[in-house]
Amino acid sequence: MSIVKNEAKITAENLPRSERETFYCWGRTAARKIYPAPLKNMFYVYVLKSKKDFQLYTGSTNDLKKRFKEHNDGKVFSTKSRRPFEIIYYEAYKSEHDARKREKNLKLRSRAFAQLKKRIEGSL
C-alpha cells in the first residue's frame, strides 16, 4: 500500500526504519497502520509461556512463526506435553551467533532471566 504526498509515492519500504512503525495509510474512513515486512536473515530469541502449566520456555530460531507453530503442533519433544503456548517475548538479531549467545545467557544465568522477567512482568 502507498499514498501520494507532494507528488512523491511514499511506501513503508522506502521510509527510514525508525519511521516505519509510525507509517499510516489513509483509507476511506480511518487510518490503518502498516507494519513492515519481517526482515530477512534475522535470528530470534523467544520466550514462550505454556497455557497448561504456566511455565516459561526459552529458545532461538531463524523463523519465529514456523517455530511457534511447531511448538503448538507438538513437533518439539521438549515442549510437547506442555502445549498450547503463547509468545510473550522475543528479540531479533542480525547475527545467529549473537542470538545463540543471548539464548545461552538466558538459560544458564538466572540473573539475566530474572531481569528479563522483571522487565516483562506485565506479560507474564
N, C-alpha and C positions, 0 to 999 in steps of 0.2 A: 504494500500500500504506500501511497505517497500523496503529498499535497503540493500544490504550486504556490510559491510565495515569492513575490517580486520577480516573476517570470523564470525562476530557477526551481527545478524539481528537487525537493528535499525528501530523502528517504532515511530510514533508521540506519541503513548500512553506511551512508556517507556522512553521518554525524560523528563527532569525536566520541569515544567510548564513554566518557563522563556524562555526556548529554543524552545517550541512548535511552536511559531509564526514564527520562522526562519527555520523550518524544510522543506527541499525541497526533492522532489522525482524526480530523473533524468529519463526522458523518452528517446525516440529515438533522438529527436532533441532539446528539450528545457526542462527546469526545470518547474515543476508545484508545486505551493505552496500547502501544505496540512494543512488544518485548523483542529484544534482539535474538537472533538465532543462536543456539548453543555454539560456543566456539569449538572449532575442530582441534583435535590433538590436545585436548585438555585431560587432566587426570584429577580424580576426585577422591577425597577422604570424606566418608559419610558416617553418620550415627543413626541407627535405626532403633525404634522402640517397639517392643513386642506388645501387641494389644491383648495378648493372652496372659503373660506373666509380668508385664511392665518392665522387663529387664532391657538393658541397652546393649547394642552390638555395634562395634566399630569395624569398618572395612575400607577398602580402596578399590577403584576401578577406573577404566577409561570411558565407560559407557554407563552412566548412572541410571538411566531409565531401564536399560536392559538388565542390569544387575539387581535393581529393585524388584523387577518382575520375577527374576529367578528366585530371589528370597521368598517372595509371596507365593510362588508356584511350588515351593518345596524342593527345588533343584539344588539347593545348597545344604549339604549334610549337617553342618554345624548349627544351622538355624531352622532346620526342617520341622522340629517339634514345637517351635515357639511362634509360628506364624498365626495370624497375619501381622504385618509390620507397617509402621508409618515412618517416613523420613522426618527426623526432627532437626537435622543439621547437616550441612555439607560445606566443604571448602574446595575450591578449584585451584589447580596448579598447572603451570605450563610444562614443568619437568616431572617425569614419572619418579625420578629419584627423590625429589622434594616431597611428593605425595606419600611415597612409601616411608620416608623418614618421619613424616608427621604421624602417619598411622602407627608406626612402631613406638613413637614417643607417647601417643595417647594410650596405647595398650600396656606399655611397660612402666611408665612413670605415672603413679597415681596422682601426684600433684598436678600434672598437666591436665589430666582428665577431670580432676576436681575443679580446676579453674574454668575449664570449658563448661562443665555442668553449672557452675555459678553464673557464667555469662548467659546461659540459655535456660535458666531455671523456669522461666515462664512457659517454655515449650515442653518441659518435662511433665 
